[in-house]
């Protein structure tokens, strides 16, 4: 299924028409090694935040770093498996949660760390919601083509150098668990995109840190799902 520009965000071309991506939910620290690399506790409940529905961009689009994110080196990459909810989900049992999945895609949870950690009162949303800070694609692979979403390799390269190399089997909270938990008492509307967390190797946790630079090429590759490629441009 193709992902296209739609309104202020993106939509997914389905046999019944375009499904707008109306709601984006991110999950923090869903890989134990990613929590450990930043000196943080391993969560016992999903760490939930949102990204603006206006933040997505498509495969081959530029990740545009705005001037407000250039006060210091801070813009980071996070390779993630994206899960698209295909029909409204509320109070979904975990054992049937995958029945609500339309498909899977590659995502990059681009994050401005100063805004995430210092610039917004401790709330993640702004640091992760700048325009183009949610690359998705290159397409949505139907759920029927992914036998087990917990058996996929996840890689990220920057400038051809491998930065992240993980596996969805390392998730603390599985895709089914996340859909079930997030839908408790709150409807996940069709078109919800869930970013399921990132493996270790992000730029801020490396020695020395490796943040995105003007002209970088970032690739997110997920086994059976595809390869998402974007270049970085600093706004003048």
C-alpha positions in Angstrom: 0.0 0.0 0.0 1.4 3.4 -1.0 1.9 6.2 1.4 1.0 9.6 -0.1 0.8 13.2 0.9 -2.7 13.9 2.2 -3.9 17.2 3.7 -1.3 18.5 6.2 0.1 15.0 6.7 0.1 11.7 4.9 -2.4 9.0 4.0 -2.4 5.4 3.0 -3.9 4.2 -0.3 -6.1 1.2 0.5 -8.6 -0.7 -1.7 -11.4 1.3 -0.1 -9.8 4.7 -0.5 -7.2 6.9 1.2 -6.8 6.4 5.0 -5.4 9.5 6.6 -2.8 9.0 9.3 -4.7 10.9 11.9 -2.9 10.0 15.2 0.7 9.2 15.9 1.8 7.5 19.1 5.4 6.9 20.1 6.7 4.5 22.6 9.9 5.3 24.6 12.5 2.9 25.9 10.8 -0.2 24.5 14.2 -1.9 24.0 16.1 -2.6 27.3 19.5 -1.8 25.8 18.2 1.6 24.6 17.1 2.4 28.1 20.4 1.3 29.5 22.6 3.2 27.0 21.1 6.5 28.2 21.3 5.6 31.9 17.5 5.3 32.3 15.4 2.8 34.1 13.8 0.0 32.1 10.1 0.8 32.1 7.5 -1.5 33.6 4.7 0.2 31.7 4.8 1.6 28.1 6.2 5.1 28.0 3.8 6.9 25.7 4.1 10.2 23.8 2.6 11.7 20.7 3.9 13.2 17.5 2.1 15.8 15.5 0.1 14.3 12.5 1.8 17.1 10.5 5.3 15.7 11.2 5.5 12.8 8.7 7.4 13.0 5.5 7.8 10.3 2.8 10.6 8.1 1.5 13.2 10.3 -0.4 11.9 13.5 1.2 14.3 15.7 3.1 14.4 15.8 6.9 14.5 19.6 7.3 16.1 20.8 10.5 14.5 24.1 11.4 16.5 27.0 12.8 15.1 26.5 16.2 16.8 23.1 16.4 20.2 24.5 15.4 21.2 26.2 18.7 23.3 23.1 19.4 23.9 19.7 17.9 20.8 17.8 19.0 18.9 16.2 16.1 18.9 12.4 16.4 17.7 9.4 14.5 15.6 6.5 15.8 14.8 3.5 13.5 11.4 2.0 14.4 8.8 -0.5 13.2 5.6 1.4 12.5 2.2 -0.2 13.0 -0.9 1.1 11.2 -4.2 0.5 12.9 -6.8 -0.4 10.2 -10.0 -0.1 12.1 -11.2 1.6 15.2 -9.9 -0.3 18.3 -11.1 0.1 21.9 -10.6 -2.3 24.8 -8.9 -4.9 22.5 -7.8 -8.2 24.1 -4.1 -8.8 23.5 -4.8 -12.2 21.9 -6.8 -10.5 19.1 -4.9 -7.2 18.9 -3.0 -8.1 15.7 -6.4 -8.5 13.9 -6.7 -4.6 14.0 -3.4 -4.1 12.2 -3.6 -2.9 8.6 0.1 -3.2 8.0 3.6 -2.3 8.9 6.1 0.3 7.7 9.6 1.8 8.4 9.7 4.9 10.6 12.4 7.3 11.8 11.4 9.0 15.1 13.6 12.0 14.4 14.2 13.8 17.8 15.5 17.2 18.7 17.0 16.3 22.1 17.3 19.7 23.6 13.6 20.4 22.9 12.7 16.9 24.1 14.6 17.1 27.4 15.0 20.8 28.3 12.9 23.0 26.0 9.4 21.8 26.7 9.0 21.3 30.4 9.9 17.7 30.3 7.3 16.7 27.7 8.6 14.8 24.6 6.0 16.0 22.1 7.6 19.2 20.8 11.0 17.8 20.3 9.6 15.0 18.2 7.0 16.9 16.2 8.8 19.4 14.0 7.8 19.3 10.4 9.5 16.3 8.6 10.5 14.7 11.9 8.6 11.5 11.2 9.8 9.9 7.9 7.6 6.9 7.0 7.7 4.4 4.2 8.6 3.4 1.6 5.1 1.7 1.8 2.8 0.0 4.2 3.2 -3.8 3.9 -0.1 -5.6 4.6 -0.3 -7.4 7.9 -0.9 -10.7 6.1 2.6 -10.5 4.6 4.3 -10.3 8.0 4.0 -13.6 9.8 5.4 -12.3 13.1 6.1 -8.6 13.9 8.3 -9.8 16.7 10.7 -11.5 14.4 12.2 -8.6 12.3 15.6 -7.1 12.1 15.8 -3.3 12.4 18.8 -1.4 11.1 19.7 2.3 10.8 22.7 3.7 8.8 23.9 7.3 8.7 26.2 8.1 5.8 26.5 4.4 5.1 27.7 3.6 8.6 25.6 1.3 10.7 24.4 3.0 13.9 21.6 0.7 15.0 21.2 -3.0 14.5 18.4 -4.6 16.6 15.5 -7.0 16.4 11.9 -6.6 17.2 12.0 -9.7 19.4 13.9 -7.5 21.9 10.9 -5.3 22.5 9.8 -5.1 26.1 6.2 -4.5 25.1 5.1 -6.4 21.9 3.0 -5.0 19.1 -0.1 -6.9 20.4 0.5 -5.7 24.0 0.8 -2.1 22.9 -2.4 -2.1 20.9 -4.3 -3.8 23.7 -2.9 -1.4 26.4 -3.2 1.8 24.4 -6.8 0.9 23.5 -8.0 0.5 27.1 -10.7 3.1 27.6 -9.5 5.1 24.6 -10.3 4.5 21.0 -7.4 4.1 18.6 -9.1 5.4 15.4 -8.4 3.8 12.0 -5.3 5.5 10.7 -3.4 5.5 14.0 0.3 5.0 13.5 2.2 3.5 16.4 6.0 3.9 16.5 7.0 0.9 18.6 10.4 2.1 20.0 14.0 2.1 18.9 16.9 -0.3 19.5 20.2 0.9 21.0 22.7 3.0 19.1 21.1 6.4 18.9 23.3 9.4 18.3 23.0 11.0 21.7 24.2 7.8 23.5 27.3 7.2 21.3 30.9 8.2 22.3 31.3 10.8 21.0 27.7 11.7 20.2 26.7 11.4 16.6 23.9 13.8 15.7 22.5 14.4 12.2 24.4 16.9 10.1 23.5 18.9 7.0 23.8 16.6 4.0 23.6 13.3 5.9 21.8 10.4 4.4 19.8 8.3 6.8 18.4 4.8 6.0 16.0 2.7 8.1 15.8 -0.9 7.0 13.4 -3.5 8.5 13.4 -7.1 7.4 10.4 -7.9 5.2 9.1 -4.3 5.4 11.5 -2.2 3.3 14.1 0.5 3.3 13.3 4.2 4.1 15.9 6.7 2.9 16.0 10.4 3.6 18.6 13.2 3.4 19.1 15.9 5.9 18.9 19.6 5.2 19.5 22.4 7.6 17.1 25.3 7.1 18.9 28.5 6.1 
